[in-house]
């Protein structure tokens, strides 16, 4: 989740101006928070001109939104890459959620910035946050439902609503860890996150009636 490292690896050994600006935004957010970050701060940290900044972004908010999307996409890729269809679904679930939470924990400063600072964007931030949660929920729904046939009656298809409920609950666990300054220990929440999803996906007595 450390965006500076991610940025330098997206285009080979030399980061692009855009990736340098995103890494600079991540650093500025960690150092002072969204409300006081200026474009001057970002270009100074990136080592580029203000003109270069505006070649890539309309303004500070656009840069922050691009950082949020890039970091969220990186976390989702980690989740996707941890899936092994050859394994039992509960093994896949534990591995995937453990990898996802470990990925988030690897960059606690950026994690705090993104999860907390997104609220400074008001309605735009709410839309962006919902977009990210929907991507996660859709992936969870597709992955679990693909496992239903092989897993028998103990696993029922997840609806989009239940998938979103699981993602929302896991996000709240992450927020609680951030508030307690325990963001670097997120991987320890894997068993709880697994239990949340299993409680929604498993049905010992079969699918609920009606």
Secondary structure as GFF3:
##gff-version 3
##sequence-region A 1 210
A	DSSP	alpha_helix	3	9	.	.	.	ID=ss1
A	DSSP	alpha_helix	17	32	.	.	.	ID=ss2
A	DSSP	three_ten_helix	34	36	.	.	.	ID=ss3
A	DSSP	alpha_helix	39	46	.	.	.	ID=ss4
A	DSSP	alpha_helix	50	56	.	.	.	ID=ss5
A	DSSP	alpha_helix	60	81	.	.	.	ID=ss6
A	DSSP	alpha_helix	89	105	.	.	.	ID=ss7
A	DSSP	alpha_helix	108	117	.	.	.	ID=ss8
A	DSSP	three_ten_helix	118	121	.	.	.	ID=ss9
A	DSSP	alpha_helix	122	151	.	.	.	ID=ss10
A	DSSP	three_ten_helix	152	154	.	.	.	ID=ss11
A	DSSP	alpha_helix	160	179	.	.	.	ID=ss12
A	DSSP	three_ten_helix	183	189	.	.	.	ID=ss13
A	DSSP	alpha_helix	190	201	.	.	.	ID=ss14
###
